[in-house]
Amino acid sequence: MTTGRSGRTVRDLRRGNRSAVLQRLYFGGPMSRQELGPATGLSSGSVSNVVGELVADGLLEEAGIVDSDGGRPRTLLRVAPGSAHMIGVDVGETRVRVELFDLTLTELARTELPLLPRGCYDVGPIVDHIEKGIATVLAEAGVGTERLLGVGVGVPGIVDRGAPGGAVVHGQTIGWDAVPLEELLRATGALPEEVPYIIDNGARTLGQAEMWFGAGRGARDAVVVLFGSGVGASLVTDGSPDGGTTQGTPLEWGHLTVSVRGRRCRCGALGCLEAYTGAESLLARWAERGGGPVDSVDEEEALSALLATARAGDPVAREVLEETAEYLGAGLSDLINLFRPERILIGGWAGLMLGPHILPAVREHATRYSLRHPAGRVTVGLGSLGPDAVTVGAATLPLSAFFATGGRRTAPEPHAEPPGWRTALEVRKGLL
């Protein structure tokens, strides 16, 4: 294989060119061959060669013809939606959600399997839910695994990809101590060996979805908050203003200490931010002060009841919401002072439910507790992708790997961080 001065091989250059064209068409909409040159920095000859390869691979298709100021009409190209599929999995607080998408992230099928009893995070049932969910969405959409790029899984906790058997999850708040989740999923036999499972922190997958397709587009430095039963965050620095394959760093923000010797957090420590702002603790504080019965209903129903009670003028419900807004604002101030983001987005089912009611107060408290200069450049808003954002973000994990290989079907390079990727054909032939 020929190697240039930079150490890059011809295959590396071809893969980079394919990746550049695919990503520009994916995030920039249909374009002509003539437009792709300036947009990617490639020569017209390189564009022609790459487009020819991608069309032959079935990854690109024609998307109409446009006039060109008196010249020959130009053919527009776009990524072919049906050329590949991805599955996203969200291991949430009350259920496991599994969704199947085409290459352009149009949803083709979904299923949700509840965690019973409520809040039960036993590993065995969750693995069974994921296995069943994968089979369900593939059967519902009538597609096989031959075009499946991979399964992305968003989970609570810290994900370690350096273990011998693949990704291991350390989820202290849910009782997971070094759970070999990738190995357990692979052992189910639900998918062929060449189809990867890619596991990551749920806050990070939420952040990636919002930065690629949601309210984070256009920001280079942002923090995306996952506000559900607990809270977490993903930090994005030097992101792409056009979306693109930006990836964030998960932050265990919910376990930042906000009150020395304060309330007991579900992680076991005292005074964590999550012990004051997560939906679980918010509802517990309401119940402690004589609020409505929350044990007999799930958290979403209970939080909805709290909001309705507050709107009706109940002083206790209002006090709990006001207290939550202040703690959340104070927690955001730490992110503002430490990382100086230009944008903070709050997502997750509880964040989206509470946001319209407490966001002005959260902004006020965040500004009050922050230094003036970083507070003056940040905006605080809600995510725009809704409660499915973690699942969408999980599906972008195999999609990101697909881009990195220039549109080749991929299999995971074991024990890499971030994961390396190889084509399935190369894996089978033992070429890498």
Secondary structure, DSSP 8 states (H G I E B T S, - for coil): --B-TTS-BHHHHHHHHHHHHHHHHHHH-SEEHHHHHHHHT--HHHHHHHHHHHHHTTSEEEEEEE--TTS--EEEEEE-GGG-EEEEEEE-SSEEEEEEEETT--EEEEEEEE-SSTT---HHHHHHHHHHHHHHHHHHHT--STTEEEEEEEESSEEE--STTS-EEEEGGGTEEEE-HHHHHHHTT-S-TTS-EEEEEHHHHHHHHHHHHSTTTT-SSEEEEEESSSEEEEEE-S-BTTB-S---EEE-GGGSBSSTT-SB-TTS-BSBTHHHHSHHHHHHHHHHTT----TTS-HHHHHHHHHHHHHTT-HHHHHHHHHHHHHHHHHHHHHHHHH--SEEEEESHHHHHHHHHHHHHHHHHHHHHS-HHHHHH-EEEE-SSGGGHHHHHHHHHHHHHHHHTTS--EEEETT-SS-EEEEHHHHHHT--
